[in-house]
Amino acid sequence: MGCGHRRGKAVKAGIFAAGMGSRFVKAGWDQPKPLIPVKGMPLVGRLLENFFQAGVEKVEILLNAEPRFDPVETYLRNHPEASRIGLCRKTTASSYESFSLVAARLGPPPFLLSTVDTLFSAEELKRFLDLRQYPPDCTLVLAVTRNRGDRKPLWVELSPEGRILGLGPSASDRTFVTAGLYLVLAPLPLPVLFPVPALRDYLASVAKGPWKVWGAKFEQALDIDSPDDVRAAEGLL
């Protein structure tokens, strides 16, 4: 990966946690997805712990407006770092809408965006947030990891230097997948088509355009979408 001229790291972050967690609901789990426990700690709590350990100072969180998510708001209001957490309640129409809403709340780049259901180590996050490693004209960096059986992976094709050459169907190499972390380094382009069906479609369109999108490899990043994923994660943590 080429070295740029940026200094420091991203110190503000956002989490979009508006999805209902349909696989957990079907399996009879009572908790809303952000409160699904992995080794005794809710997903959103583990994510916040890693963010703050990595040097993030402020986190904006989008929660679904459905009453089912009221316990998540209560948990966050009572969090030891509640003064560093901003909350927004809205039921969004797509993952792209969630992504763009949280990005707007964070203001100018650089900043980090994350899904609520990704697990990784604080040390890998610290490396990811070091802006000096990225080219000065890089717009967006996606965390990528080797595919571990994701049900709907978003494949990533990387150049030897780390630039993303293709996402999804346009990726000819099927080794790496996105890992739910997005480091925004410059203002993002508006979508070409509305409505945007999903975040993956938007990311693929950006990667195909003139903007430079890079991938940063994580040795271990897990996507928690089902009870089986929880059991697998607990075996690795």
N, C-alpha and C positions, 0 to 999 in steps of 0.2 A: 504494500500500500504506500502510495507516495506521501511525502511529508509536505505539509502546508506551512503557512505563516501565522496561523491563529495561535493565540495563547490562552492558557487556562482551560476551563471546562464549563460545561453547561450546569447551571445551578438552579434551574427551575424545571419542573416536570409536570406532566399531566397523565392521569389514568382514566381511560374510558371503561366504565363498568355498568353499562346499560343493558347488556344482554341478559336474557332470562335463564340461561343455563338449561336448555330443554332436555338434555340427556340426563342431568341430575334430577330434574322434575319427574321424568318418566321412570327413573329408578327409585323414586319414592323418597328422595332426600328433601328434608324440610327447609334447609337453609337457602337463602338467595346465594347466587354463585360467589360474590365477593367474600362471603363468610364460610365457604366450604373449608373445613380444616385439613391441613396437611401437617402431620406430626404435631397436632394440637394447636397450630396457629392458623388463623384465617388467611386465605389467599391475599386479601388486601392488606392485612397486617404484615405479612411476610414481605410483600412488595415495598411497603413504606419503610420497613426496617432496612432493607437493602438500599433504598434510595438515600435515606439519611446517613447510613454508614458510608456511602459513596460520595457524600458531600453535597447532595441536593439540599437546597435551603427552603424551597417552597413547592408545594404540590397542589395542583387543582384536580379535583375528582368529579367526574360526571356519573351520576347515579340515575337509574330508571325512576320515573315518577310513580310507578305502581306501588301501592301500599306494601307489597311483599318486600320492598327494599327499605322500608322504614327502620328495621333493625340495623341495617348497614349504616344509615345516617346516625343512629344512636351510638353505634360502636365508634364511629369516627369523631363525633362530638365529644366523646369521653376518652379519646386517645390521648396518651401522655404528650404527644406533639400536636395537639389540636390547633394550637395557635399558628402552626405552619401549614395547615390544611384548609384549602378552600373547597366549597361544595356547590354543585349545581344539580338540580333534579329536572330531568326531562326524558320522556320516552321518545327516542329517536327512530327514524324510519329505516336507517341503514348504518352499517359500520362506518361508512365514509362520513355521514352526518355527525356521528359521535366524534370521530377524529378531527373534523374541521371545527366543531364547536369548542372542543378543549383547546385546540391550537389557537383559536381566536381569543380565548380567555387568558392565555399565557403571554400574549403580546409579541413583540419582535423576537426573532431568533437570536442566539441559539437556545433550544430547549429540547427536552426529551419527552416523547409520548410513549405510552405503554398500554397494552391490554391488561386486564386484571388477572388473567389466567395464565401468565407465563412465570416460570420459576427459573432462577439463575443464581449465581453466586455474586456477592457484593464485590469481590475482587475483579471478576470479569466485567462488572458494570463500571467500576472505576476506570479500567483500561478503555472501555468503550467511550466514556465521557471525556477522555483526554483529547481535546480538539486539535492539538499540535500535529497529530498523525495524519490528518485529512488534507487533501489538496485545497488550496484557497478558493477554488471555483466550485467546490462540491456543494450541492444544494441539500442533499439528504443522504443519511447513512442508515442502512437497515442491518439489524443484528441477524445473522444467519447461523444455522447449525446443521449438522448432518441429520438427515431424515431418520426418525425413530418410529416410523409407522403411523404418522399423522393421518387422520381420515381424509382430510381435504388439504393436503400440503400446497403451499404456494412455492413452486420450484424457483430456484435462483441460479442463473448462469453467471459465473464470475470470470473476469479477465485475470491474468497472472498478477496484475497490480492490485486487484480488488474492485475494479469498477463493475457494476452490474450491467451485463450485456443483454439479459433477457429475464423476464418474470412470467411465471405461469406457462401457458402454452408455447410462448416464444423461447423458453429456456431449453436449449438442446441438451444440456448436461443436467442429469437428475441426481445430483449428489447432495446439494444444499437446499434448505428451505428457510423461509423467514421465521423469526423467533419472537415476534410480538413486541419488539422494541424499535423505535423510530427516532433518530437523532436529526432534528431539523436545524440546518445551519444557515439557510437563507430563505427569503420569502418563497412560499410554494406557489406554483401556477394554479390558476383556476381550472376546473375540469372543462374539457371540450364539450362533453355531452351532459345534459341534465335530464332526469335525475341520474345520479351515479348509483348503479345497483349495489356496489360493495366497495370497500376500501381496496381490496386486491385489484379491482379493475382500475381504480384511480392510480395506484402505485405502478401498475404495468404501463399505463399511458405515460406517466412521468418518465419512467425508465426508457421508453422508446423515443422520447423527445430529445431536445437539445440539452436538457439539464443533466448534470453529472450526479448520478446516484451510485453510492458505494456500498459494499457489504463488509461487515466486520464479523469475523468468525468467533463464535462462542463454543467452547468445548462441551459445555453442558447447558442446555436451555430446554425446558420441558413445557409443553402446552397441556394445560389441565382442562379437558373437555368432558370427562366422564369419570365414573367411579373407578374404572380400570386404570385411568391415568393417575388418580390419587394414589392407588396402591403401588403403581410403578414408581412414582416420585418418592414415596416414603421408603422404598427399597434402595433408592439412590442417595437420599439426603443423609 
